[in-house]
Structures are given as structure tokens and as C-alpha cells.
Amino acid sequence: MLDTIGCVASKDLAKENIRSLIKELEGNGRFAETIEALNSMVTALNYNDKVLLEYGLNKAFQGVASAAETGISRRENSVRLIRESLPKFWSLLEDCPPEAFQTIGNELRSFFDNSIVTHERARDALIKNLRDRGYEVNNSDRLDWIIGELREMKAEVLKDWPWEDRPLPPVDRGMVARARASKNGLRVEDLIRTFEGDSTK
């Protein structure tokens, strides 16, 4: 009797956890396949169908791998966009008051640090766990490129950053002119949020 109650309780807990995960993923198109698989797992638990449960688990892992692949492609595009936007970013800084540089520098350093850590975790945890279970993310090698680019851009941007105890670096007037002749209206916040905004799509 106690074994039966324990079994029912564990099934109910499993269903509750799965439904909670479904709610977290809803609204994100990349996880449609995963959500469908998770729903089938709830059904399998209701009917104690081990075959359906195994099928749902397999589909869920496939969905996560597919979503990871899409996410990596989008992040790679975002990093390329940030790289291309750096000349415009430098032109914006010319008009910034000196007292703003400390805040902007801290925000940029935090942005790069957080992005690097996020992608290292994805590579070392999510991708590794999927691979250990036999699920490959075809473009997972691009995470190393993304991490390398983020580190390189952080070093480039902050190398001669005009912190409070350092004077402003000389401005490349030609670069500023070329940047302003292209697209105008890019704000410092736009560059910092370009990457973060893409991750919510």
C-alpha cells in the first residue's frame, strides 16, 4: 500500500515538474517540439505507458538540441553584428561627457563577462549533457568561436578605455566620419542590448 502511494506521489510530482517546465517554455517558438514532447510525457504518466514515456523523453531531448542549435546560430549572428557596430559605437563616444565613461565602461565589461560565462556554461553543461546522452548539436563548435570573439572584443574595447584615472584616447576622425556617413541613431544602449535582446526571441 505504501509503495503504491509513493509511486502515485512520485508520478504526480513528475507531472507537476513537467507542467512547470512547459509553462516556462511556452511562448518561445524554438521550444515547440520540446513542449509537444513534454505534453506526451504527461499523458504517458497518466496511462503508465512506458513506451510513450520513453518516446516523449527522446523527443524532448531532440527538441532541446534543436533549440540549442537555433540559439547558437542567432548568437553567432548577434556577435557578428556587435563586431560590425563597433565603429559606430566609437563615434558615439566622442560626444559623451567624461563623467559617463566610467558607467559605460562598467556596463560594457559586465555585458561581455556575463555573455562569456553564459556561453561557457552552455558549452560545458548543456551541450556536454546532450552529447553524453547521444544527442548532437551540429553547430556546437561555434560556441568556441563566439566565446573567443566576445573575449577579443572585450579586450579591444576596454584596452584603452578612459577610466576616471586615465585620459581620453585620441579619436580617429576619419573613422568617425565614415561611421556617421552610414547609419545614424545607434545608442550606446543599443550595442549593449543587441545580444541580450536577441536571446529573448
mmCIF file of the C-alpha atoms, coordinates in Angstrom:
data_MODEL
# 
_entry.id   MODEL 
# 
loop_
_atom_site.group_PDB 
_atom_site.id 
_atom_site.type_symbol 
_atom_site.label_atom_id 
_atom_site.label_alt_id 
_atom_site.label_comp_id 
_atom_site.label_asym_id 
_atom_site.label_entity_id 
_atom_site.label_seq_id 
_atom_site.pdbx_PDB_ins_code 
_atom_site.Cartn_x 
_atom_site.Cartn_y 
_atom_site.Cartn_z 
_atom_site.occupancy 
_atom_site.B_iso_or_equiv 
_atom_site.pdbx_formal_charge 
_atom_site.auth_seq_id 
_atom_site.auth_comp_id 
_atom_site.auth_asym_id 
_atom_site.auth_atom_id 
_atom_site.pdbx_PDB_model_num 
ATOM 1   C CA . MET A 1 1   ? 0.000  0.000  0.000   1.00 0.00 ? 1   MET A CA 1 
ATOM 2   C CA . LEU A 1 2   ? 2.758  2.448  0.964   1.00 0.00 ? 2   LEU A CA 1 
ATOM 3   C CA . ASP A 1 3   ? 4.663  1.568  -2.230  1.00 0.00 ? 3   ASP A CA 1 
ATOM 4   C CA . THR A 1 4   ? 1.552  2.339  -4.267  1.00 0.00 ? 4   THR A CA 1 
ATOM 5   C CA . ILE A 1 5   ? 1.072  5.703  -2.530  1.00 0.00 ? 5   ILE A CA 1 
ATOM 6   C CA . GLY A 1 6   ? 4.755  6.527  -3.043  1.00 0.00 ? 6   GLY A CA 1 
ATOM 7   C CA . CYS A 1 7   ? 4.527  5.638  -6.727  1.00 0.00 ? 7   CYS A CA 1 
ATOM 8   C CA . VAL A 1 8   ? 1.455  7.825  -7.221  1.00 0.00 ? 8   VAL A CA 1 
ATOM 9   C CA . ALA A 1 9   ? 3.110  10.682 -5.333  1.00 0.00 ? 9   ALA A CA 1 
ATOM 10  C CA . SER A 1 10  ? 6.271  10.472 -7.465  1.00 0.00 ? 10  SER A CA 1 
ATOM 11  C CA . LYS A 1 11  ? 4.202  10.428 -10.667 1.00 0.00 ? 11  LYS A CA 1 
ATOM 12  C CA . ASP A 1 12  ? 2.236  13.462 -9.513  1.00 0.00 ? 12  ASP A CA 1 
ATOM 13  C CA . LEU A 1 13  ? 5.469  15.266 -8.672  1.00 0.00 ? 13  LEU A CA 1 
ATOM 14  C CA . ALA A 1 14  ? 6.937  14.364 -12.049 1.00 0.00 ? 14  ALA A CA 1 
ATOM 15  C CA . LYS A 1 15  ? 3.833  15.660 -13.846 1.00 0.00 ? 15  LYS A CA 1 
ATOM 16  C CA . GLU A 1 16  ? 3.897  18.842 -11.785 1.00 0.00 ? 16  GLU A CA 1 
ATOM 17  C CA . ASN A 1 17  ? 7.560  19.434 -12.649 1.00 0.00 ? 17  ASN A CA 1 
ATOM 18  C CA . ILE A 1 18  ? 6.935  18.780 -16.343 1.00 0.00 ? 18  ILE A CA 1 
ATOM 19  C CA . ARG A 1 19  ? 3.938  21.130 -16.423 1.00 0.00 ? 19  ARG A CA 1 
ATOM 20  C CA . SER A 1 20  ? 6.004  23.789 -14.676 1.00 0.00 ? 20  SER A CA 1 
ATOM 21  C CA . LEU A 1 21  ? 8.706  23.426 -17.319 1.00 0.00 ? 21  LEU A CA 1 
ATOM 22  C CA . ILE A 1 22  ? 6.091  23.652 -20.087 1.00 0.00 ? 22  ILE A CA 1 
ATOM 23  C CA . LYS A 1 23  ? 4.859  26.967 -18.665 1.00 0.00 ? 23  LYS A CA 1 
ATOM 24  C CA . GLU A 1 24  ? 8.409  28.322 -18.675 1.00 0.00 ? 24  GLU A CA 1 
ATOM 25  C CA . LEU A 1 25  ? 8.933  27.351 -22.308 1.00 0.00 ? 25  LEU A CA 1 
ATOM 26  C CA . GLU A 1 26  ? 5.546  28.473 -23.656 1.00 0.00 ? 26  GLU A CA 1 
ATOM 27  C CA . GLY A 1 27  ? 5.689  31.462 -25.973 1.00 0.00 ? 27  GLY A CA 1 
ATOM 28  C CA . ASN A 1 28  ? 9.145  30.610 -27.276 1.00 0.00 ? 28  ASN A CA 1 
ATOM 29  C CA . GLY A 1 29  ? 8.789  29.146 -30.754 1.00 0.00 ? 29  GLY A CA 1 
ATOM 30  C CA . ARG A 1 30  ? 12.153 27.423 -30.566 1.00 0.00 ? 30  ARG A CA 1 
ATOM 31  C CA . PHE A 1 31  ? 10.789 25.036 -27.937 1.00 0.00 ? 31  PHE A CA 1 
ATOM 32  C CA . ALA A 1 32  ? 7.571  23.973 -29.733 1.00 0.00 ? 32  ALA A CA 1 
ATOM 33  C CA . GLU A 1 33  ? 8.916  20.461 -30.347 1.00 0.00 ? 33  GLU A CA 1 
ATOM 34  C CA . THR A 1 34  ? 10.080 20.170 -26.743 1.00 0.00 ? 34  THR A CA 1 
ATOM 35  C CA . ILE A 1 35  ? 6.716  21.314 -25.366 1.00 0.00 ? 35  ILE A CA 1 
ATOM 36  C CA . GLU A 1 36  ? 4.895  18.760 -27.527 1.00 0.00 ? 36  GLU A CA 1 
ATOM 37  C CA . ALA A 1 37  ? 7.193  16.031 -26.223 1.00 0.00 ? 37  ALA A CA 1 
ATOM 38  C CA . LEU A 1 38  ? 6.717  17.115 -22.613 1.00 0.00 ? 38  LEU A CA 1 
ATOM 39  C CA . ASN A 1 39  ? 2.936  17.027 -23.034 1.00 0.00 ? 39  ASN A CA 1 
ATOM 40  C CA . SER A 1 40  ? 3.191  13.478 -24.365 1.00 0.00 ? 40  SER A CA 1 
ATOM 41  C CA . MET A 1 41  ? 5.224  12.582 -21.262 1.00 0.00 ? 41  MET A CA 1 
ATOM 42  C CA . VAL A 1 42  ? 2.410  13.846 -19.025 1.00 0.00 ? 42  VAL A CA 1 
ATOM 43  C CA . THR A 1 43  ? -0.019 11.658 -20.989 1.00 0.00 ? 43  THR A CA 1 
ATOM 44  C CA . ALA A 1 44  ? 2.350  8.708  -20.660 1.00 0.00 ? 44  ALA A CA 1 
ATOM 45  C CA . LEU A 1 45  ? 2.489  9.185  -16.898 1.00 0.00 ? 45  LEU A CA 1 
ATOM 46  C CA . ASN A 1 46  ? -1.319 9.340  -16.736 1.00 0.00 ? 46  ASN A CA 1 
ATOM 47  C CA . TYR A 1 47  ? -1.615 5.969  -18.506 1.00 0.00 ? 47  TYR A CA 1 
ATOM 48  C CA . ASN A 1 48  ? 1.575  4.447  -17.102 1.00 0.00 ? 48  ASN A CA 1 
ATOM 49  C CA . ASP A 1 49  ? 2.739  3.973  -20.694 1.00 0.00 ? 49  ASP A CA 1 
ATOM 50  C CA . LYS A 1 50  ? 6.483  3.316  -20.563 1.00 0.00 ? 50  LYS A CA 1 
ATOM 51  C CA . VAL A 1 51  ? 6.880  3.233  -24.345 1.00 0.00 ? 51  VAL A CA 1 
ATOM 52  C CA . LEU A 1 52  ? 5.186  6.605  -24.756 1.00 0.00 ? 52  LEU A CA 1 
ATOM 53  C CA . LEU A 1 53  ? 7.202  7.979  -21.851 1.00 0.00 ? 53  LEU A CA 1 
ATOM 54  C CA . GLU A 1 54  ? 10.461 6.899  -23.483 1.00 0.00 ? 54  GLU A CA 1 
ATOM 55  C CA . TYR A 1 55  ? 9.308  8.335  -26.806 1.00 0.00 ? 55  TYR A CA 1 
ATOM 56  C CA . GLY A 1 56  ? 8.438  11.655 -25.139 1.00 0.00 ? 56  GLY A CA 1 
ATOM 57  C CA . LEU A 1 57  ? 11.774 11.819 -23.356 1.00 0.00 ? 57  LEU A CA 1 
ATOM 58  C CA . ASN A 1 58  ? 13.629 11.184 -26.597 1.00 0.00 ? 58  ASN A CA 1 
ATOM 59  C CA . LYS A 1 59  ? 11.622 13.862 -28.411 1.00 0.00 ? 59  LYS A CA 1 
ATOM 60  C CA . ALA A 1 60  ? 12.222 16.303 -25.550 1.00 0.00 ? 60  ALA A CA 1 
ATOM 61  C CA . PHE A 1 61  ? 15.979 15.875 -25.806 1.00 0.00 ? 61  PHE A CA 1 
ATOM 62  C CA . GLN A 1 62  ? 15.781 16.246 -29.587 1.00 0.00 ? 62  GLN A CA 1 
ATOM 63  C CA . GLY A 1 63  ? 13.784 19.442 -29.113 1.00 0.00 ? 63  GLY A CA 1 
ATOM 64  C CA . VAL A 1 64  ? 16.334 20.875 -26.695 1.00 0.00 ? 64  VAL A CA 1 
ATOM 65  C CA . ALA A 1 65  ? 19.167 20.011 -29.089 1.00 0.00 ? 65  ALA A CA 1 
ATOM 66  C CA . SER A 1 66  ? 17.314 21.656 -31.966 1.00 0.00 ? 66  SER A CA 1 
ATOM 67  C CA . ALA A 1 67  ? 16.588 24.775 -29.882 1.00 0.00 ? 67  ALA A CA 1 
ATOM 68  C CA . ALA A 1 68  ? 20.246 24.946 -28.836 1.00 0.00 ? 68  ALA A CA 1 
ATOM 69  C CA . GLU A 1 69  ? 21.318 24.769 -32.473 1.00 0.00 ? 69  GLU A CA 1 
ATOM 70  C CA . THR A 1 70  ? 18.976 27.621 -33.410 1.00 0.00 ? 70  THR A CA 1 
ATOM 71  C CA . GLY A 1 71  ? 20.095 29.653 -30.411 1.00 0.00 ? 71  GLY A CA 1 
ATOM 72  C CA . ILE A 1 72  ? 23.771 29.254 -31.292 1.00 0.00 ? 72  ILE A CA 1 
ATOM 73  C CA . SER A 1 73  ? 23.119 30.440 -34.862 1.00 0.00 ? 73  SER A CA 1 
ATOM 74  C CA . ARG A 1 74  ? 21.294 33.518 -33.593 1.00 0.00 ? 74  ARG A CA 1 
ATOM 75  C CA . ARG A 1 75  ? 24.001 34.286 -31.046 1.00 0.00 ? 75  ARG A CA 1 
ATOM 76  C CA . GLU A 1 76  ? 26.665 33.952 -33.732 1.00 0.00 ? 76  GLU A CA 1 
ATOM 77  C CA . ASN A 1 77  ? 24.800 36.468 -35.891 1.00 0.00 ? 77  ASN A CA 1 
ATOM 78  C CA . SER A 1 78  ? 24.460 38.811 -32.906 1.00 0.00 ? 78  SER A CA 1 
ATOM 79  C CA . VAL A 1 79  ? 28.187 38.681 -32.177 1.00 0.00 ? 79  VAL A CA 1 
ATOM 80  C CA . ARG A 1 80  ? 28.942 39.494 -35.830 1.00 0.00 ? 80  ARG A CA 1 
ATOM 81  C CA . LEU A 1 81  ? 26.534 42.442 -35.611 1.00 0.00 ? 81  LEU A CA 1 
ATOM 82  C CA . ILE A 1 82  ? 28.247 43.747 -32.481 1.00 0.00 ? 82  ILE A CA 1 
ATOM 83  C CA . ARG A 1 83  ? 31.619 43.494 -34.216 1.00 0.00 ? 83  ARG A CA 1 
ATOM 84  C CA . GLU A 1 84  ? 30.276 45.429 -37.216 1.00 0.00 ? 84  GLU A CA 1 
ATOM 85  C CA . SER A 1 85  ? 28.744 48.055 -34.917 1.00 0.00 ? 85  SER A CA 1 
ATOM 86  C CA . LEU A 1 86  ? 31.956 48.928 -33.071 1.00 0.00 ? 86  LEU A CA 1 
ATOM 87  C CA . PRO A 1 87  ? 32.940 51.823 -35.401 1.00 0.00 ? 87  PRO A CA 1 
ATOM 88  C CA . LYS A 1 88  ? 29.544 53.467 -34.817 1.00 0.00 ? 88  LYS A CA 1 
ATOM 89  C CA . PHE A 1 89  ? 29.958 52.863 -31.108 1.00 0.00 ? 89  PHE A CA 1 
ATOM 90  C CA . TRP A 1 90  ? 33.307 54.664 -31.037 1.00 0.00 ? 90  TRP A CA 1 
ATOM 91  C CA . SER A 1 91  ? 31.792 57.612 -32.918 1.00 0.00 ? 91  SER A CA 1 
ATOM 92  C CA . LEU A 1 92  ? 29.078 57.906 -30.283 1.00 0.00 ? 92  LEU A CA 1 
ATOM 93  C CA . LEU A 1 93  ? 31.633 58.110 -27.509 1.00 0.00 ? 93  LEU A CA 1 
ATOM 94  C CA . GLU A 1 94  ? 33.103 61.294 -28.953 1.00 0.00 ? 94  GLU A CA 1 
ATOM 95  C CA . ASP A 1 95  ? 30.087 63.267 -27.733 1.00 0.00 ? 95  ASP A CA 1 
ATOM 96  C CA . CYS A 1 96  ? 29.765 61.585 -24.325 1.00 0.00 ? 96  CYS A CA 1 
ATOM 97  C CA . PRO A 1 97  ? 30.542 63.696 -21.247 1.00 0.00 ? 97  PRO A CA 1 
ATOM 98  C CA . PRO A 1 98  ? 33.676 62.486 -19.405 1.00 0.00 ? 98  PRO A CA 1 
ATOM 99  C CA . GLU A 1 99  ? 31.702 61.527 -16.310 1.00 0.00 ? 99  GLU A CA 1 
ATOM 100 C CA . ALA A 1 100 ? 29.690 58.977 -18.362 1.00 0.00 ? 100 ALA A CA 1 
ATOM 101 C CA . PHE A 1 101 ? 32.674 56.857 -19.356 1.00 0.00 ? 101 PHE A CA 1 
ATOM 102 C CA . GLN A 1 102 ? 33.010 55.105 -16.011 1.00 0.00 ? 102 GLN A CA 1 
ATOM 103 C CA . THR A 1 103 ? 29.388 53.915 -16.092 1.00 0.00 ? 103 THR A CA 1 
ATOM 104 C CA . ILE A 1 104 ? 29.515 52.928 -19.764 1.00 0.00 ? 104 ILE A CA 1 
ATOM 105 C CA . GLY A 1 105 ? 32.784 51.057 -19.243 1.00 0.00 ? 105 GLY A CA 1 
ATOM 106 C CA . ASN A 1 106 ? 31.398 49.146 -16.276 1.00 0.00 ? 106 ASN A CA 1 
ATOM 107 C CA . GLU A 1 107 ? 28.255 48.209 -18.240 1.00 0.00 ? 107 GLU A CA 1 
ATOM 108 C CA . LEU A 1 108 ? 30.299 47.007 -21.194 1.00 0.00 ? 108 LEU A CA 1 
ATOM 109 C CA . ARG A 1 109 ? 32.625 44.965 -19.001 1.00 0.00 ? 109 ARG A CA 1 
ATOM 110 C CA . SER A 1 110 ? 29.632 43.397 -17.233 1.00 0.00 ? 110 SER A CA 1 
ATOM 111 C CA . PHE A 1 111 ? 27.933 42.680 -20.567 1.00 0.00 ? 111 PHE A CA 1 
ATOM 112 C CA . PHE A 1 112 ? 30.971 40.911 -22.008 1.00 0.00 ? 112 PHE A CA 1 
ATOM 113 C CA . ASP A 1 113 ? 31.694 38.998 -18.776 1.00 0.00 ? 113 ASP A CA 1 
ATOM 114 C CA . ASN A 1 114 ? 28.093 37.775 -18.434 1.00 0.00 ? 114 ASN A CA 1 
ATOM 115 C CA . SER A 1 115 ? 27.906 36.780 -22.105 1.00 0.00 ? 115 SER A CA 1 
ATOM 116 C CA . ILE A 1 116 ? 31.166 34.854 -21.920 1.00 0.00 ? 116 ILE A CA 1 
ATOM 117 C CA . VAL A 1 117 ? 30.072 32.979 -18.771 1.00 0.00 ? 117 VAL A CA 1 
ATOM 118 C CA . THR A 1 118 ? 26.654 32.177 -20.308 1.00 0.00 ? 118 THR A CA 1 
ATOM 119 C CA . HIS A 1 119 ? 28.220 30.615 -23.391 1.00 0.00 ? 119 HIS A CA 1 
ATOM 120 C CA . GLU A 1 120 ? 30.850 28.740 -21.426 1.00 0.00 ? 120 GLU A CA 1 
ATOM 121 C CA . ARG A 1 121 ? 28.067 27.203 -19.312 1.00 0.00 ? 121 ARG A CA 1 
ATOM 122 C CA . ALA A 1 122 ? 26.111 26.277 -22.443 1.00 0.00 ? 122 ALA A CA 1 
ATOM 123 C CA . ARG A 1 123 ? 29.187 24.584 -23.893 1.00 0.00 ? 123 ARG A CA 1 
ATOM 124 C CA . ASP A 1 124 ? 30.353 22.856 -20.712 1.00 0.00 ? 124 ASP A CA 1 
ATOM 125 C CA . ALA A 1 125 ? 26.965 21.854 -19.296 1.00 0.00 ? 125 ALA A CA 1 
ATOM 126 C CA . LEU A 1 126 ? 24.055 21.811 -21.766 1.00 0.00 ? 126 LEU A CA 1 
ATOM 127 C CA . ILE A 1 127 ? 25.968 20.669 -24.860 1.00 0.00 ? 127 ILE A CA 1 
ATOM 128 C CA . LYS A 1 128 ? 28.014 18.145 -22.869 1.00 0.00 ? 128 LYS A CA 1 
ATOM 129 C CA . ASN A 1 129 ? 24.906 16.672 -21.219 1.00 0.00 ? 129 ASN A CA 1 
ATOM 130 C CA . LEU A 1 130 ? 23.152 16.338 -24.562 1.00 0.00 ? 130 LEU A CA 1 
ATOM 131 C CA . ARG A 1 131 ? 26.203 14.706 -26.128 1.00 0.00 ? 131 ARG A CA 1 
ATOM 132 C CA . ASP A 1 132 ? 26.573 12.283 -23.206 1.00 0.00 ? 132 ASP A CA 1 
ATOM 133 C CA . ARG A 1 133 ? 23.013 11.133 -23.919 1.00 0.00 ? 133 ARG A CA 1 
ATOM 134 C CA . GLY A 1 134 ? 23.654 10.722 -27.627 1.00 0.00 ? 134 GLY A CA 1 
ATOM 135 C CA . TYR A 1 135 ? 22.156 13.999 -28.869 1.00 0.00 ? 135 TYR A CA 1 
ATOM 136 C CA . GLU A 1 136 ? 24.382 16.176 -31.034 1.00 0.00 ? 136 GLU A CA 1 
ATOM 137 C CA . VAL A 1 137 ? 24.090 19.918 -31.594 1.00 0.00 ? 137 VAL A CA 1 
ATOM 138 C CA . ASN A 1 138 ? 25.535 20.237 -35.086 1.00 0.00 ? 138 ASN A CA 1 
ATOM 139 C CA . ASN A 1 139 ? 26.944 23.741 -34.687 1.00 0.00 ? 139 ASN A CA 1 
ATOM 140 C CA . SER A 1 140 ? 28.108 23.423 -31.068 1.00 0.00 ? 140 SER A CA 1 
ATOM 141 C CA . ASP A 1 141 ? 31.707 24.081 -32.188 1.00 0.00 ? 141 ASP A CA 1 
ATOM 142 C CA . ARG A 1 142 ? 30.634 27.659 -32.968 1.00 0.00 ? 142 ARG A CA 1 
ATOM 143 C CA . LEU A 1 143 ? 30.324 28.300 -29.234 1.00 0.00 ? 143 LEU A CA 1 
ATOM 144 C CA . ASP A 1 144 ? 34.119 28.349 -29.030 1.00 0.00 ? 144 ASP A CA 1 
ATOM 145 C CA . TRP A 1 145 ? 34.193 30.946 -31.816 1.00 0.00 ? 145 TRP A CA 1 
ATOM 146 C CA . ILE A 1 146 ? 31.520 33.051 -30.060 1.00 0.00 ? 146 ILE A CA 1 
ATOM 147 C CA . ILE A 1 147 ? 33.385 32.908 -26.733 1.00 0.00 ? 147 ILE A CA 1 
ATOM 148 C CA . GLY A 1 148 ? 36.655 33.813 -28.454 1.00 0.00 ? 148 GLY A CA 1 
ATOM 149 C CA . GLU A 1 149 ? 35.073 36.764 -30.268 1.00 0.00 ? 149 GLU A CA 1 
ATOM 150 C CA . LEU A 1 150 ? 33.489 38.080 -27.077 1.00 0.00 ? 150 LEU A CA 1 
ATOM 151 C CA . ARG A 1 151 ? 36.811 37.872 -25.232 1.00 0.00 ? 151 ARG A CA 1 
ATOM 152 C CA . GLU A 1 152 ? 38.621 39.561 -28.098 1.00 0.00 ? 152 GLU A CA 1 
ATOM 153 C CA . MET A 1 153 ? 36.085 42.397 -28.367 1.00 0.00 ? 153 MET A CA 1 
ATOM 154 C CA . LYS A 1 154 ? 36.145 42.921 -24.607 1.00 0.00 ? 154 LYS A CA 1 
ATOM 155 C CA . ALA A 1 155 ? 39.933 43.254 -24.723 1.00 0.00 ? 155 ALA A CA 1 
ATOM 156 C CA . GLU A 1 156 ? 39.789 45.624 -27.713 1.00 0.00 ? 156 GLU A CA 1 
ATOM 157 C CA . VAL A 1 157 ? 37.077 47.852 -26.261 1.00 0.00 ? 157 VAL A CA 1 
ATOM 158 C CA . LEU A 1 158 ? 38.470 48.093 -22.733 1.00 0.00 ? 158 LEU A CA 1 
ATOM 159 C CA . LYS A 1 159 ? 42.202 48.095 -23.517 1.00 0.00 ? 159 LYS A CA 1 
ATOM 160 C CA . ASP A 1 160 ? 42.487 51.899 -23.697 1.00 0.00 ? 160 ASP A CA 1 
ATOM 161 C CA . TRP A 1 161 ? 39.187 52.701 -22.003 1.00 0.00 ? 161 TRP A CA 1 
ATOM 162 C CA . PRO A 1 162 ? 39.171 56.231 -20.483 1.00 0.00 ? 162 PRO A CA 1 
ATOM 163 C CA . TRP A 1 163 ? 38.533 55.257 -16.873 1.00 0.00 ? 163 TRP A CA 1 
ATOM 164 C CA . GLU A 1 164 ? 38.433 58.043 -14.323 1.00 0.00 ? 164 GLU A CA 1 
ATOM 165 C CA . ASP A 1 165 ? 42.169 57.753 -13.717 1.00 0.00 ? 165 ASP A CA 1 
ATOM 166 C CA . ARG A 1 166 ? 43.059 57.632 -17.431 1.00 0.00 ? 166 ARG A CA 1 
ATOM 167 C CA . PRO A 1 167 ? 42.835 60.406 -20.074 1.00 0.00 ? 167 PRO A CA 1 
ATOM 168 C CA . LEU A 1 168 ? 40.657 60.106 -23.190 1.00 0.00 ? 168 LEU A CA 1 
ATOM 169 C CA . PRO A 1 169 ? 42.357 58.310 -26.116 1.00 0.00 ? 169 PRO A CA 1 
ATOM 170 C CA . PRO A 1 170 ? 42.851 60.196 -29.399 1.00 0.00 ? 170 PRO A CA 1 
ATOM 171 C CA . VAL A 1 171 ? 39.877 59.969 -31.773 1.00 0.00 ? 171 VAL A CA 1 
ATOM 172 C CA . ASP A 1 172 ? 40.262 58.665 -35.336 1.00 0.00 ? 172 ASP A CA 1 
ATOM 173 C CA . ARG A 1 173 ? 38.423 61.454 -37.167 1.00 0.00 ? 173 ARG A CA 1 
ATOM 174 C CA . GLY A 1 174 ? 38.280 59.518 -40.434 1.00 0.00 ? 174 GLY A CA 1 
ATOM 175 C CA . MET A 1 175 ? 36.651 56.540 -38.740 1.00 0.00 ? 175 MET A CA 1 
ATOM 176 C CA . VAL A 1 176 ? 34.141 58.821 -37.039 1.00 0.00 ? 176 VAL A CA 1 
ATOM 177 C CA . ALA A 1 177 ? 33.257 60.489 -40.342 1.00 0.00 ? 177 ALA A CA 1 
ATOM 178 C CA . ARG A 1 178 ? 32.771 57.148 -42.074 1.00 0.00 ? 178 ARG A CA 1 
ATOM 179 C CA . ALA A 1 179 ? 30.623 55.846 -39.238 1.00 0.00 ? 179 ALA A CA 1 
ATOM 180 C CA . ARG A 1 180 ? 28.417 58.917 -39.228 1.00 0.00 ? 180 ARG A CA 1 
ATOM 181 C CA . ALA A 1 181 ? 28.030 58.721 -43.009 1.00 0.00 ? 181 ALA A CA 1 
ATOM 182 C CA . SER A 1 182 ? 26.493 55.267 -42.579 1.00 0.00 ? 182 SER A CA 1 
ATOM 183 C CA . LYS A 1 183 ? 23.551 54.602 -40.262 1.00 0.00 ? 183 LYS A CA 1 
ATOM 184 C CA . ASN A 1 184 ? 22.820 57.151 -37.552 1.00 0.00 ? 184 ASN A CA 1 
ATOM 185 C CA . GLY A 1 185 ? 20.773 56.748 -34.403 1.00 0.00 ? 185 GLY A CA 1 
ATOM 186 C CA . LEU A 1 186 ? 22.640 53.899 -32.737 1.00 0.00 ? 186 LEU A CA 1 
ATOM 187 C CA . ARG A 1 187 ? 22.834 54.463 -28.987 1.00 0.00 ? 187 ARG A CA 1 
ATOM 188 C CA . VAL A 1 188 ? 25.316 53.028 -26.555 1.00 0.00 ? 188 VAL A CA 1 
ATOM 189 C CA . GLU A 1 189 ? 22.444 51.034 -25.044 1.00 0.00 ? 189 GLU A CA 1 
ATOM 190 C CA . ASP A 1 190 ? 21.684 49.575 -28.472 1.00 0.00 ? 190 ASP A CA 1 
ATOM 191 C CA . LEU A 1 191 ? 25.102 47.975 -28.692 1.00 0.00 ? 191 LEU A CA 1 
ATOM 192 C CA . ILE A 1 192 ? 24.960 46.609 -25.174 1.00 0.00 ? 192 ILE A CA 1 
ATOM 193 C CA . ARG A 1 193 ? 21.465 45.202 -25.636 1.00 0.00 ? 193 ARG A CA 1 
ATOM 194 C CA . THR A 1 194 ? 21.854 43.876 -29.181 1.00 0.00 ? 194 THR A CA 1 
ATOM 195 C CA . PHE A 1 195 ? 22.989 40.499 -27.922 1.00 0.00 ? 195 PHE A CA 1 
ATOM 196 C CA . GLU A 1 196 ? 20.639 40.336 -24.924 1.00 0.00 ? 196 GLU A CA 1 
ATOM 197 C CA . GLY A 1 197 ? 17.576 41.268 -26.985 1.00 0.00 ? 197 GLY A CA 1 
ATOM 198 C CA . ASP A 1 198 ? 18.212 38.507 -29.498 1.00 0.00 ? 198 ASP A CA 1 
ATOM 199 C CA . SER A 1 199 ? 18.170 35.841 -26.799 1.00 0.00 ? 199 SER A CA 1 
ATOM 200 C CA . THR A 1 200 ? 14.511 36.561 -25.980 1.00 0.00 ? 200 THR A CA 1 
ATOM 201 C CA . LYS A 1 201 ? 13.277 35.800 -29.483 1.00 0.00 ? 201 LYS A CA 1 
# 
